[in-house]
Every structure is written in C-alpha cells, then in structure tokens.
C-alpha cells in the first residue's frame, strides 16, 4: 500500500471542485434557480447572493479535495480507475449530499420535496462527473 500523493490530491481536488462548480451552476444556478428563489422567498429570505455563491464555490473546491482524498484512500483496496472513482463518488454523495439533504430539506419540509429530489439527484450526477475528472488526475507516484 503506497502513501497518498498529497500534491495530486490537491491538484485533482481543485480540478474536481472547479468541475463541480460549473455543473452546480448549470443545475442550481440555471435549471433550478426559479425554484430556489421562490422557496427562499417563501422562507422570508432574499435570492442567493454573490457572496453566498462564492462560499458555495469554495465549499465545492473543499469537497473536490475531500473526494480525491477518499479516492486515493480506497484505491489500494479497489484498484485504480473509473470504477473505483464512481464507487468513491457514490459514497461521497451518500455521506455529503443525500443524508444531509434528506435530513435538512426533506424531513423538516424546509424546501419542497420536488426541489430536494431534483437537487439531490442532480448532485449525484455532478459528483460522479467531477469525481471521474479529479480521480483521473490522481497518481500515487
């Protein structure tokens, strides 16, 4: 079992995070923006601000780095490649997106079930795509 190549974790993670930012913008910033704005207004909040978007982008970069670290950690056991990247992406999505979204959005009825389902399902696709890109840049040597 080799040591984790932290330089590649950071590189792959930043790239994965940027891919995640772009996909997240397409899904939540364009496709679901009207739903988000309406539901934020129903809660008495303004639409998402530029500052909040910057915070989401920073969190996406952190998520990308965390994902590539997870991929690097399971790679010795599962082998290198897309199948391991997808496995890591699905587990990352379950822990980092599905469970929190269901807990904070679905169970509490904070947001509609439609918005919760759409954003959670889209995040799975985003996570797999960003994860494949980030994992492709990871090398142990």
Buried (B, 14 or more C-beta within 10 A) or exposed (E): EEEBBEEBBBBBBBBBBBBBBBBBBEBBBEBBBEBBBEBBEEEEEEEBEEEEBEEBBEBBBEBBBBBBBBBBEBBEEEEBEEEBBBBBBBBBBEEBBBEEBBEEBBEEEEBBEEBBBBBBBBBBEBBBBBBBBBBBBBEEE
